[in-house]
Structures are given as C-alpha cells and as structure tokens.
Amino acid sequence: MNTSTMNSVFVTVGSTCFDDLIASMTSDEVVKALVDRGYTDVVLQVGRGSFVPDPQSCPGLRLEAFRFKESIAENIQLADLIISHAGAGSCLEALGAGKPLLVVVNDKLMDNHQVELAKQLQADSHLLYCTCSTLSQTLRDMDLSTLRPFLRGQPQKFASFMDKAVGLV
C-alpha cells in the first residue's frame, strides 16, 4: 500500500451521543468533499447515538459503523485522518498517535468548554476544528501540512494546557 496516499478516515464520538456529526459525515456535501480529496474508506464510531448509517449510504466510500469496542487504538493507527468530537480523551488519543485531527465541536451543548479546548489546540496548530454546519467546507479547504505534532508523554503540560483552555488560569 502506498503510504503517501490518504484514503482512510476514522470518526469517533467517544462515549457520547453526537448524531449530528454522524449524519453530517454521510451527507452528500461531506461525502463529495471526502471523495474529492481521495478518501475511500470511512469508519464511524457512533457511540450511544440513535443514528447508525447504512453501509450503502455514501456512494464512492466504503463505510463501516460500530458503537463501541474495547479499544479504538487500531482504528486510529490505520486512519489517515481522524474526525472527532471535542472530548479531551478522544483528542488526546488522536494527537498522541500523531494523526491529523479535525475536531467537530457540538455547538448544541450548553456551557461548552470543548470549544475552548479546540480553539486553543487549533491556535497552537495541533488540529483543525469546525462545527457540523462547516464540516464540508473545512474538509474542502483544510491544509493538513500546517499541523504540528503534539508532544506525548507530558501529562503536566497537557494538564496546564487544559487549565488554560477552560479558563482556570
């Protein structure tokens, strides 16, 4: 397999329910943006959501969906792009694996500290973020080459970063 071609996307909502993200991923605009960028495979981890897309629902893409599994580490390792909800655990796992990360913030959540986390990580060029309504445009316009690795193994740095992101410092 030629590793220089990007072709696999892994989408995770963690342990939450984020049906809007799963529905957005299977929308015509997002499917077209993914196909246009050369992606061929999408794996959706749908969590507690009520929407589980049909494997045939995204023409041009191979689609697989599951709710939960013991570990998503293998899905993350195999993916060329991670699209995640803005939960700190999911973000940290994807960033720690050194994968390009696009965080989709759930703008329907009240008191959304996730926006602050995503903004801070984007400001530091570790990830890109958007909302469901801007997902297709972000996928069309994104330049993953601008992203910088997030240094693993520094929990105190991440803790102070989280404090800064959520306004505790």
DRENDO-1510 file (C-alpha; in Angstrom, 1 decimal, always signed):
<recs>
REC; n; res; u; v; w
REC; 1; MET; +0.0; +0.0; +0.0 .
REC; 2; ASN; +1.3; +3.4; -0.9 .
REC; 3; THR; +1.5; +5.4; +2.3 .
REC; 4; SER; +1.7; +8.7; +0.6 .
REC; 5; THR; -1.9; +8.5; -0.5 .
REC; 6; MET; -4.5; +9.4; +2.1 .
REC; 7; ASN; -7.5; +7.2; +1.9 .
REC; 8; SER; -8.9; +6.3; +5.4 .
REC; 9; VAL; -11.0; +8.4; +7.8 .
REC; 10; PHE; -11.9; +7.4; +11.3 .
REC; 11; VAL; -14.7; +9.3; +13.0 .
REC; 12; THR; -15.2; +9.0; +16.8 .
REC; 13; VAL; -17.8; +10.4; +19.1 .
REC; 14; GLY; -16.3; +8.7; +22.2 .
REC; 15; SER; -18.8; +7.5; +24.7 .
REC; 16; THR; -21.3; +10.3; +23.8 .
REC; 17; CYS; -24.2; +10.7; +21.5 .
REC; 18; PHE; -23.5; +13.1; +18.6 .
REC; 19; ASP; -25.9; +12.1; +15.9 .
REC; 20; ASP; -25.5; +15.4; +14.1 .
REC; 21; LEU; -21.8; +14.6; +13.4 .
REC; 22; ILE; -22.7; +11.1; +12.2 .
REC; 23; ALA; -25.5; +12.4; +10.0 .
REC; 24; SER; -23.1; +15.2; +8.7 .
REC; 25; MET; -20.5; +12.6; +7.8 .
REC; 26; THR; -23.0; +10.8; +5.5 .
REC; 27; SER; -24.4; +14.0; +3.9 .
REC; 28; ASP; -23.9; +14.5; +0.2 .
REC; 29; GLU; -21.7; +17.5; +0.7 .
REC; 30; VAL; -19.3; +15.8; +3.1 .
REC; 31; VAL; -19.2; +12.6; +1.1 .
REC; 32; LYS; -18.3; +14.6; -2.0 .
REC; 33; ALA; -15.6; +16.6; -0.2 .
REC; 34; LEU; -14.1; +13.3; +1.1 .
REC; 35; VAL; -14.2; +11.6; -2.3 .
REC; 36; ASP; -12.7; +14.7; -4.0 .
REC; 37; ARG; -9.8; +14.6; -1.5 .
REC; 38; GLY; -9.1; +11.0; -2.4 .
REC; 39; TYR; -10.5; +9.3; +0.7 .
REC; 40; THR; -12.0; +5.9; +0.0 .
REC; 41; ASP; -12.9; +4.4; +3.5 .
REC; 42; VAL; -14.8; +5.8; +6.4 .
REC; 43; VAL; -15.1; +4.1; +9.8 .
REC; 44; LEU; -17.7; +5.6; +12.1 .
REC; 45; GLN; -17.7; +5.0; +15.9 .
REC; 46; VAL; -21.3; +6.1; +16.7 .
REC; 47; GLY; -21.3; +5.7; +20.5 .
REC; 48; ARG; -24.7; +6.0; +22.1 .
REC; 49; GLY; -26.2; +7.7; +19.1 .
REC; 50; SER; -29.5; +6.6; +17.6 .
REC; 51; PHE; -28.3; +7.1; +14.0 .
REC; 52; VAL; -26.3; +4.2; +12.6 .
REC; 53; PRO; -25.9; +4.8; +8.8 .
REC; 54; ASP; -26.4; +2.1; +6.3 .
REC; 55; PRO; -23.1; +0.9; +4.7 .
REC; 56; GLN; -24.5; +1.7; +1.3 .
REC; 57; SER; -25.4; +5.3; +2.2 .
REC; 58; CYS; -22.3; +7.0; +1.0 .
REC; 59; PRO; -21.7; +6.4; -2.8 .
REC; 60; GLY; -18.0; +6.4; -3.6 .
REC; 61; LEU; -16.9; +5.5; +0.0 .
REC; 62; ARG; -16.6; +2.2; +1.8 .
REC; 63; LEU; -18.5; +2.8; +5.1 .
REC; 64; GLU; -18.3; +0.8; +8.3 .
REC; 65; ALA; -20.0; +1.7; +11.6 .
REC; 66; PHE; -19.9; +0.4; +15.1 .
REC; 67; ARG; -21.0; +1.6; +18.5 .
REC; 68; PHE; -18.2; +0.7; +20.9 .
REC; 69; LYS; -15.2; -1.6; +21.1 .
REC; 70; GLU; -12.6; -2.3; +23.8 .
REC; 71; SER; -10.1; -0.1; +22.1 .
REC; 72; ILE; -10.1; +2.3; +19.1 .
REC; 73; ALA; -6.3; +2.5; +19.1 .
REC; 74; GLU; -6.1; +0.2; +16.0 .
REC; 75; ASN; -8.7; +2.3; +14.1 .
REC; 76; ILE; -6.7; +5.4; +15.0 .
REC; 77; GLN; -3.4; +3.8; +13.8 .
REC; 78; LEU; -5.0; +2.7; +10.5 .
REC; 79; ALA; -6.6; +6.1; +9.7 .
REC; 80; ASP; -5.0; +8.9; +7.6 .
REC; 81; LEU; -7.4; +11.4; +9.1 .
REC; 82; ILE; -9.3; +11.4; +12.4 .
REC; 83; ILE; -12.5; +13.3; +12.8 .
REC; 84; SER; -13.5; +13.5; +16.4 .
REC; 85; HIS; -15.9; +15.1; +18.8 .
REC; 86; ALA; -14.1; +17.6; +21.1 .
REC; 87; GLY; -13.8; +15.4; +24.1 .
REC; 88; ALA; -10.4; +15.7; +25.8 .
REC; 89; GLY; -9.8; +12.0; +25.9 .
REC; 90; SER; -10.6; +11.4; +22.2 .
REC; 91; CYS; -8.5; +14.5; +21.2 .
REC; 92; LEU; -5.6; +13.3; +23.3 .
REC; 93; GLU; -5.7; +9.8; +21.9 .
REC; 94; ALA; -5.6; +11.0; +18.3 .
REC; 95; LEU; -3.0; +13.7; +18.9 .
REC; 96; GLY; -0.9; +11.2; +20.8 .
REC; 97; ALA; -0.9; +8.8; +17.8 .
REC; 98; GLY; +0.5; +11.7; +15.6 .
REC; 99; LYS; -2.5; +11.7; +13.3 .
REC; 100; PRO; -4.1; +14.7; +11.6 .
REC; 101; LEU; -7.1; +15.6; +13.6 .
REC; 102; LEU; -10.2; +17.5; +12.7 .
REC; 103; VAL; -12.4; +18.2; +15.7 .
REC; 104; VAL; -16.1; +18.8; +15.2 .
REC; 105; VAL; -17.5; +20.9; +18.1 .
REC; 106; ASN; -21.0; +20.1; +19.2 .
REC; 107; ASP; -22.4; +23.7; +19.2 .
REC; 108; LYS; -25.7; +22.4; +20.8 .
REC; 109; LEU; -24.0; +21.7; +24.1 .
REC; 110; MET; -24.6; +24.3; +26.7 .
REC; 111; ASP; -21.6; +25.6; +28.7 .
REC; 112; ASN; -19.3; +24.2; +26.0 .
REC; 113; HIS; -15.7; +24.0; +27.3 .
REC; 114; GLN; -14.9; +21.9; +24.3 .
REC; 115; VAL; -14.9; +25.0; +22.1 .
REC; 116; GLU; -12.1; +26.5; +24.3 .
REC; 117; LEU; -10.1; +23.3; +24.1 .
REC; 118; ALA; -10.4; +23.1; +20.3 .
REC; 119; LYS; -9.7; +26.8; +19.8 .
REC; 120; GLN; -6.5; +26.5; +21.9 .
REC; 121; LEU; -5.3; +23.4; +20.1 .
REC; 122; GLN; -6.0; +25.0; +16.7 .
REC; 123; ALA; -4.2; +28.2; +17.7 .
REC; 124; ASP; -1.2; +26.0; +18.5 .
REC; 125; SER; -1.5; +24.3; +15.1 .
REC; 126; HIS; -2.2; +20.8; +16.6 .
REC; 127; LEU; -5.6; +20.3; +15.0 .
REC; 128; LEU; -8.3; +21.9; +12.9 .
REC; 129; TYR; -11.8; +22.4; +14.2 .
REC; 130; CYS; -15.2; +23.2; +12.9 .
REC; 131; THR; -18.9; +22.6; +13.6 .
REC; 132; CYS; -21.3; +20.2; +11.8 .
REC; 133; SER; -22.5; +23.1; +9.6 .
REC; 134; THR; -19.0; +24.0; +8.5 .
REC; 135; LEU; -17.6; +20.4; +8.2 .
REC; 136; SER; -17.9; +20.0; +4.4 .
REC; 137; GLN; -16.3; +23.4; +3.8 .
REC; 138; THR; -13.5; +22.6; +6.2 .
REC; 139; LEU; -12.8; +19.3; +4.5 .
REC; 140; ARG; -12.6; +21.0; +1.2 .
REC; 141; ASP; -10.3; +23.8; +2.4 .
REC; 142; MET; -8.1; +22.1; +5.0 .
REC; 143; ASP; -4.3; +22.0; +4.7 .
REC; 144; LEU; -3.1; +19.2; +6.9 .
REC; 145; SER; +0.5; +20.1; +6.2 .
REC; 146; THR; +0.2; +23.1; +8.5 .
REC; 147; LEU; -0.4; +20.9; +11.6 .
REC; 148; ARG; +2.4; +20.4; +14.1 .
REC; 149; PRO; +2.8; +17.3; +16.3 .
REC; 150; PHE; +1.5; +17.4; +19.9 .
REC; 151; LEU; +4.2; +16.2; +22.2 .
REC; 152; ARG; +3.3; +13.0; +24.0 .
REC; 153; GLY; +4.4; +12.0; +27.5 .
REC; 154; GLN; +4.0; +15.3; +29.1 .
REC; 155; PRO; +0.8; +15.0; +31.2 .
REC; 156; GLN; +1.7; +18.0; +33.3 .
REC; 157; LYS; +1.9; +20.1; +30.1 .
REC; 158; PHE; -1.4; +18.8; +29.0 .
REC; 159; ALA; -3.0; +19.5; +32.4 .
REC; 160; SER; -1.8; +23.1; +32.4 .
REC; 161; PHE; -2.9; +23.4; +28.8 .
REC; 162; MET; -6.4; +22.2; +29.8 .
REC; 163; ASP; -6.5; +24.6; +32.6 .
REC; 164; LYS; -5.6; +27.4; +30.3 .
REC; 165; ALA; -8.1; +26.3; +27.6 .
REC; 166; VAL; -11.0; +26.1; +30.1 .
REC; 167; GLY; -10.1; +29.4; +31.8 .
REC; 168; LEU; -8.8; +28.1; +35.1 .
REC; 169; VAL; -5.6; +30.0; +34.9 .
</recs>
